[in-house]
Amino acid sequence: MIEEFKTFIAVVEHQNFTKAGESINLSQPTVSTHIKHLENYFNTILINRSIKQKTISITDNGYLLYKRAREVITSIESIKDELGSISNSIKGHIKIGTSLTIAEYFLPDFLALFSTKYPDVEIEMVVENTHKICEKVKSSNLDIGLVEGSLSSFDFNQNFFFEDRMVLTFSPKAKIDSKNFTLDSIRNKKWIFREEGSGTREYLNIFLSNNKITPTQIMVLGSNHTVKEAIKNNLGVSILSKLVTDSEGDALCTVNLDDTYNRSFSFITPKGIKPSNTTTLFINELEKYTSLNK
């Protein structure tokens, strides 16, 4: 039954029998057999198949089983971690989702230390914007998500671990006096936005709204790196994390903002599912690291 559950989880996540089989090294006929066994065992249709269109759709019972199957697999992995902890080496697997700012400017040093300390813990990392990470945690596709920005959902557990500061950022060529800064000096500038769903974009929207600035020209870019490079080339101004700007030295100019623009990084875990021992270990080490690097 465990293997059938793993197969079913893969089918739901890939929405395709062939791709699911490839992800878990099974042939398409074996995948179909596993799904049929589950449907016979639970006496229900889990997946509707369209032979003509070669598509599938998951039934309501299918999504219920998917959630329960994820819980079962997580519990089994937790038991495996507990039994493995008897040995000297801590082993396990953790699937992390992280937003771009955290992935690019916070996690590298922490993961280097964590992997050195726990070399037998396998880390699988997905990098998306905050909105997409939240969706994946809600659907239990991730063990833990590391996100930024304001969240309002009861679909996951949330805990804060680091305070970040957002700063107004522009090029030294922008002819903006950072020492005697005034809002009038930026009202008619081109503004560089991150994509919808980004935690960084959320704070830029707040800044523009609070200061009654309506951009006449905008540019939307999909990562901190591209925003940063565009600003360095004097293509516009934006709001960025201080973690991003500190890495650039004199190549960027910044103006500090008030505490309204401080934001917390948080880790989120699926509601109603006990974290595995490996996930708990990761959280404990993350909290230790941030307490030492405040």
N, C-alpha and C positions, 0 to 999 in steps of 0.2 A: 504493500500500500504506500510506503514511503516514496518509492521510485515513481509510482503513478502520480502521487501528489506533486513531486518535483516536475514531472512532465507537464501536468496540468497548469502549474504556475507559469512555466515557460510559455505555454500556448497562450495563456491570457495576456502575458506581458508583451509577447511578440505579435499577437493577433494573427498568427500564421503557423500552420503545422510544420511546414518545411523549415522555416527560420528557427522555430522552437527546437526542432530536432538537431539542427546544426549547433545551436547554443549549448546543448547538453550531450552532444555526440551520439545521437540516436537517429535511426532511419525514420523516414516519414511513416512507413507502415507500422513501425513499433510505436510511434507517437499515437497513431490512430487506435491501435490496440489498447494502449494504456487508458486513453480517454473512454473507450467503450467499456473497459473493465469498471471504471469509476461510475459510469452511467448505469451499468447493470447493478453494481453494488448498492448504489444509493437510490436506484429505481426512479431516476429523473433524467431529463434532458439538460445537459450542462452547456452544450454548444450547438447552435443552429448552423448548418452548413448549406451554402448555396453552390451547387455543382456547376451551374451555368456560369455564374459570375466568379466562381472560385474564391469566394469570400466566406468568412465565418463571423458569427456574432455570439457573444456570451449572454446566456440567459440570467435572470435574476438569481436563480438557484446556483448558477455557475459562479457568479460573483460572490455569493455567500460562501460557497465551498472554497473559493480562492482565498478569501480572508481567513477562514478557519485553517486551511492547509498551510498558509504562511505562519500562522500561530503555532501549528504542530511542528513545522520544520524549525522554527526559531527555538521552541522548547527542546527539541532533540539536540540542536546545536549547543544550547546552553548546558544540557546534561553532558554532552561530549566535552565541553570546556571544563566543567567541574571535575570530570573523571581525569581529564588531561592535566589538570592542575596538580595532581598527585606527583607528577614527574617534575624534574627541576626546571624544564623549559616550558614556558607558557605558550600554548598554541591556540590558534583560532582564526576566524575570518570575520571581517567587518566591512559592510558596504556603506560608504559615506557619501552624502551629497553635500556640496558646498557652493556657495555663491562666489562670484568671480573675484571680488575684492579680497575675501578671506583666502581663497585658493592661491591668488597671485602674491599677496603681500603679508599674510599672517601664517599660513600653514607650513610653508617650506621648512622653516627652522624647527618648528614643533615636530613635524613628521620625521625629520632627520634624527632628532633625539629619541623619539618614540621607537622608531625602527631599529636604532642601535641598541636600545634597552630591551626590546621584545622582537628579535629577528624572526621568530617563527609565527608572528601574527601577520596574516595576509590582509593587506588593505586594498580594497577596490574603491576608487573614487570617481564620482560623477560631478562635473562642473556645469552648473546651469545658473540662471538668475534666481533670485529669491522666490519668486512666484512658482516657478517650476519645481524647485526643491521642495517647497511646502506641499505641492500636489503629490509628489512622489512619496513623501513621508506619510501623508494621509492615507494613501493606498497601500502602505506597507511595502513599497518597492525598495525602501532604504531602511537601514538599521538606525541611522541618525542623520540629521541635517544640520549644517552650520550656516546660519543665515544672518542677514543684517536688515535693518529697517523695522517699521512698526508692523506688528502682526495682530490680527484679531480673529482668532479661530479657537474653537473648543475641540478640534479634531486631532490635536496632538498635545503632548506635554512640552512646555517651554521653560528653559532656564538660561539666565544670562551669564556670560563668562568674560566679557571684555568690553570696555567703553572706548569707542572710536570718536574722533572729532572731524567734522566736515569743515572744509575751508574754501573760500572763494579763490579761484585759481585763474591766472592769466599769464601771458608771455611778458618777459621784460620789454619786448618791443611794442606792447599794447598802449603805451603812453597813458598808463594809469598810475597815479601816485599812491603806492601802498602805505606810505607813512601818513599822508594826509588824505586818506581815502574818503570819497563821497559817492553816494548812490548815483548822482547825476553822471558820473564818469563812466558808468556801465550801462545806462538805460538804453542806449542806441547800439550797443555792441551785438554781434552775432553770438548766439548761445549754443553750446554743444551739449546735447542730451545723450544719456544712455537710453537703451531700448525700454519699451513698456515692460513692467514687471520687475525692473531693477530697483534695488533698495537705494542706490545712489540717485537715480532719477527722482525718487519720491522726495528726497531732501531738496533737490533743485526746484521741484514744483512748489514745495513749501516756501522756499526763499523768494521765488518770483511772486507768489501770491501775497506773502507777508509785506513785501515791499512795493506791491502794485506795479510790477514790471510786466509788460506784455511784449515779448520778443517779436521783432519784425522779421528777423532772420534766424533760422535754427538749422542745426545739423544733428542728425541722429546716428550714433556710432555704437557698435556692439560689444565693446570691452573697455576696461580702464586704460589699457595700453594705447588703443587707438585714440581715445579721448585725450590722453596725456600728450601724445605725439602731435595731435592737431593743435592743442594749445601751445606747445613749444614752437610750432610753426606759425603762430599768431593767426590762427583761423577762427578764433573765438574765445569766449570765457565760459567757465563752468564751475560747478561745485564738486569737489573730489575729497576722498578720504585723506587725512593727513598722512596715513601710512603710504599712500601713493606718492604724494608730493615730497615727502621727506627723502625719498630715494633719488630725487632728481637734483638736489642741491640748488645752485643758482640758476638752473635752466628754467625754473618756474618761479613766479611771484605769487604770494598768497596773502590773504587778509583773514585774520581770525574772526570767527563769528561767535555769537553768544551761545549760552548753553542749550538753547532751543535746537541747535544743530549738532549736539552730541547724540550719538546713537549707540545702542548696545548690540554687540554680536551675541547671538544666542544659539544654543543647541536644542533641537527639537527631536522628539522620539514619538513613534506611533502610540496613540491612546489605546489603553486596554491590553497592551502586549508587554510583558515583562522583558526588559532588555537582557540580552545574553551577557554572560560573564565577560566576554571580550569587549562588548559595547560599554559595559560598566567600567572596565579597566581603562578604556580609551577616555571616557568622561573624567575619571579620577585624575588621570595624567594630564589632561587638558586643563583642568582646574588648578592643579599644582603649578603647571607651567605659567599660566596667566597670573597667578598670585605672586610669582617670583619676578615677573616682567612687567609689573604695573608702572 
